[in-house]
């Protein structure tokens, strides 16, 4: 393992998020965590100066132990490919994805999640409740709307209960890191299925997911997300593809 390997990689995904990106970055820098953190800004062909805003926030904060790396694509890859590119560069023992238009509201969020992962090697991830804010009318709701029946969830619980969590809430153990290359080797299924649900399922096949009944992030729903931007036929096709790919890649062989 590289001696300077960070504890956590935060993958900040951005495509023309100048209106929101400072809020997201400030919520990262406001965290009480004082362990080594790398922030990877995946700038997916932005043309509005988003990256410069992030760099300015980083310089102004002066956080010891925090580093910023900017990866830029000259063409728009889309959220799924942008995530894969960012994860390949992640060197942290754990990783967390944050979309540029979402943000965290609890300064102790990362510390709480990391403490659980550090104390329990069998955990593959830790998730929590999020606020969903509808951009069109400002209404808010919780996600998940109904809390899981138990705090420790396995893959069967997730698949049969239809349980998933929002991107802004999920921290995972980075089981993909290869010390020989000092990079992460991303599973093939991540190239073929987009979204937070497939990430949750892949990690849940590796270990349990711990749920925290605390509200620590906000998701601004602009109805343009991978799920929220679809009608029912589109959602049905997305779910069918997800389960088909899980089966074809062998994840469901023992179920």
Secondary structure as UniProt FT lines:
FT   TURN            3..4
FT   STRAND          8..14
FT   TURN            18..20
FT   HELIX           21..29
FT   STRAND          37..44
FT   HELIX           50..61
FT   TURN            64..65
FT   STRAND          66..73
FT   HELIX           79..89
FT   STRAND          94..99
FT   TURN            100..101
FT   STRAND          103..104
FT   TURN            107..108
FT   HELIX           109..119
FT   TURN            121..122
FT   STRAND          123..134
FT   TURN            135..137
FT   STRAND          140..143
FT   STRAND          152..153
FT   HELIX           155..161
FT   HELIX           167..169
FT   STRAND          171..173
FT   TURN            175..176
FT   STRAND          177..178
FT   TURN            179..182
FT   STRAND          183..184
FT   HELIX           189..192
FT   HELIX           196..204
FT   TURN            205..206
FT   STRAND          208..221
FT   TURN            226..229
FT   HELIX           232..248
FT   TURN            249..254
//
